[in-house]
Amino acid sequence: MSQGSPLLTLSAIDKSFDIHRVLNSVSFELARGEVHALLGENGAGKSTLMNILIGVYSADAGKLELEGKPLKISKPSDSARQGIGMVHQHFRLVDRLTLTENLLLAADDHPQLKSRAAAREALLSTAKEIGFTLNPDCQVGELSVAEKQRAEICKVLALGARILILDEPTAVLTDSEASSMLAAIRRMAESGRSIILITHKLREVVGFSHRVTIMRRGETVAAGLDTSDLSIEKISSLMMGSSSTSLSPDGINSKKAPGNIQEHGPDLLAISHLNARRDDGAPALTDVSLRVRAGEILGLAGVGGNGQHELTELLSGIRSASSGSVMIDGADALGLSPRQRRKLGLRVIPADRMASALVSDLSIAANLSLTSVVSGRFGRLWLNRRRIQREAQASIEQHEIAGARPSGRMGLLSGGNAQKVLLAREIDSGMKLLLAHSPTRGLDIRASALVHQRLREAAAKGAACLLVSEDVEEIMALSDRICVISAGKIMGELPGDASAADIGRLILGHE
Ligand SMILES: Nc1ncnc2c1ncn2[C@@H]1O[C@H](COP(=O)(O)OP(=O)(O)OP(=O)(O)O)[C@@H](O)[C@H]1O
């Protein structure tokens, strides 16, 4: 990392939405060739600050400077012209096009990338430089999540980014994919680029970043600290205020709650010899049998892409099985709609909450009441809107959904607060079986701990919980029993106190 004058400086940035002050005199400084982690709890203001830098929002006050000169950014193309690029969590690639075509689509301001051959060559040389392999002629829709991410990074770099903002780049990756991504990020910095790494994973901050800036509630609480002098405990207390370090680095309370393991009741979920296919016709699930009893959490561990997605869709009622049976609370559920399964007591926290469970264009009250409206609880002919608002306000208070108003738009909530809305809606008195898929993905330490607490409480009250997660620590922290899935097959069952090595052996197919 090069010393000397900073490459980029943001000083005393203010931003409000209506009367809500989101950034309060925030400062941030980036050096040439560094990986600079930007850290803060859900809702701290990280995305808003970065959106100001890339021209999506404009600041109400404050100053931006690039190489000591004022930087004027009023729209995204201004930041791109200055060599600032962002890779968002939801990739901006068109699935039906090849990677080369995606680059051409984004290359309006880049006459040197106008021909297909030039765009293709730019992608290949960028990939080679940072140690990625990619095929520029492959349709993006055929790529895995990790490949799409590499593709998006190459696209942004090929467009000339020298400052690269990465928004939680490892959130959707497996452990080994994440390690190679982090190593590539270091290589990008070594080649002179500057990286802003937004992450919730403190190990990535300490292990892979040169410096860290920490935000809390719209303010900078630590600016540009050298990570070589910092422990994970110190970072976590700076992030959350001093009261806070009973949580482990990734937000996982390492002990199961005392009394969590109780006398388990009857099977509320019984899956027998289930077979299903993927969208492309290949086998997704082969002869899967599982049962989850009242009062227990069954963890389903495995590397992502091994049938977990299809299993959750199938249990939710949005994918069909080729054979086998699924019983929910003793009733045959396979032929039932999602709504009928809900009546049996099934509640679902899907992996991609914004795509499959929440409606970002609707209000928070509408999202909280969505399922009750369908069931007629707020009236059959006319909706009792006042009651919907009143109950939403009570839910917001009870679940401490910061910055939320019943009439506020769902899509504007931060990730952690959006998950709280979903938990508030799904964990209700009618719940018997909770299916939670990667419930803490993208959440900060405190929000993750809250989700874990909710799962434990649900089990303690007698619900059966199926926790599907790629995060082995999460599985170990919460599960009473653990099953391992690989290539769509259940590889075996382990007790809740099994070690990561035991789980790893089953994932690899070794007894
Ligand atoms: N366009 C907007 N209108 C109103 N409020 C907004 C808007 N964008 C963000 N907010 C609010 O600003 C606050 C900061 O949100 P922001 O997304 O910047 O946080 P974050 O630190 O990136 O959180 P996360 O880690 O969950 O992504 C939140 O309370 C959010 O609801």
The ligand as an SDF file (V2000), in Angstrom:
LIG
                    3D

 31 33  0  0  0  0  0  0  0  0999 V2000
  -33.6790    6.3710   -0.3050 N   0  0  0  0  0  0  0  0  0  0  0  0
  -33.8590    6.3000    1.0080 C   0  0  0  0  0  0  0  0  0  0  0  0
  -34.9340    6.9190    1.5820 N   0  0  0  0  0  0  0  0  0  0  0  0
  -35.1430    6.8550    2.9190 C   0  0  0  0  0  0  0  0  0  0  0  0
  -34.3290    6.2200    3.7900 N   0  0  0  0  0  0  0  0  0  0  0  0
  -33.2550    5.5950    3.2800 C   0  0  0  0  0  0  0  0  0  0  0  0
  -32.9630    5.5820    1.8730 C   0  0  0  0  0  0  0  0  0  0  0  0
  -31.8350    4.8640    1.6650 N   0  0  0  0  0  0  0  0  0  0  0  0
  -31.4350    4.4470    2.8940 C   0  0  0  0  0  0  0  0  0  0  0  0
  -32.2800    4.8820    3.8480 N   0  0  0  0  0  0  0  0  0  0  0  0
  -32.1600    4.6790    5.3130 C   0  0  0  0  0  0  0  0  0  0  0  0
  -30.8500    5.0800    5.6710 O   0  0  0  0  0  0  0  0  0  0  0  0
  -30.3340    4.2880    6.7470 C   0  0  0  0  0  0  0  0  0  0  0  0
  -28.9640    3.7850    6.3620 C   0  0  0  0  0  0  0  0  0  0  0  0
  -29.1310    2.7740    5.3700 O   0  0  0  0  0  0  0  0  0  0  0  0
  -27.9350    2.1220    4.5720 P   0  0  0  0  0  0  0  0  0  0  0  0
  -28.5370    1.2060    3.5660 O   0  0  0  0  0  0  0  0  0  0  0  0
  -27.0100    3.1810    4.0790 O   0  0  0  0  0  0  0  0  0  0  0  0
  -27.2220    1.2810    5.7370 O   0  0  0  0  0  0  0  0  0  0  0  0
  -26.0920    0.1660    5.6050 P   0  0  0  0  0  0  0  0  0  0  0  0
  -25.0570    0.5070    6.6210 O   0  0  0  0  0  0  0  0  0  0  0  0
  -25.6250    0.0580    4.1970 O   0  0  0  0  0  0  0  0  0  0  0  0
  -26.8960   -1.1420    6.0460 O   0  0  0  0  0  0  0  0  0  0  0  0
  -26.7680   -2.7030    5.5320 P   0  0  0  0  0  0  0  0  0  0  0  0
  -25.5290   -3.2590    6.1800 O   0  0  0  0  0  0  0  0  0  0  0  0
  -27.9900   -3.3580    6.1050 O   0  0  0  0  0  0  0  0  0  0  0  0
  -26.7590   -2.7280    4.0380 O   0  0  0  0  0  0  0  0  0  0  0  0
  -31.3600    3.1990    7.0010 C   0  0  0  0  0  0  0  0  0  0  0  0
  -32.1400    3.5780    8.1240 O   0  0  0  0  0  0  0  0  0  0  0  0
  -32.2110    3.2060    5.7390 C   0  0  0  0  0  0  0  0  0  0  0  0
  -33.5390    2.8120    6.0290 O   0  0  0  0  0  0  0  0  0  0  0  0
  1  2  1  0
  2  3  1  0
  2  7  2  0
  3  4  2  0
  4  5  1  0
  5  6  2  0
  6  7  1  0
  6 10  1  0
  7  8  1  0
  8  9  2  0
  9 10  1  0
 10 11  1  0
 11 12  1  0
 11 30  1  0
 12 13  1  0
 13 14  1  0
 13 28  1  0
 14 15  1  0
 15 16  1  0
 16 17  2  0
 16 18  1  0
 16 19  1  0
 19 20  1  0
 20 21  2  0
 20 22  1  0
 20 23  1  0
 23 24  1  0
 24 25  2  0
 24 26  1  0
 24 27  1  0
 28 29  1  0
 28 30  1  0
 30 31  1  0
M  END
$$$$
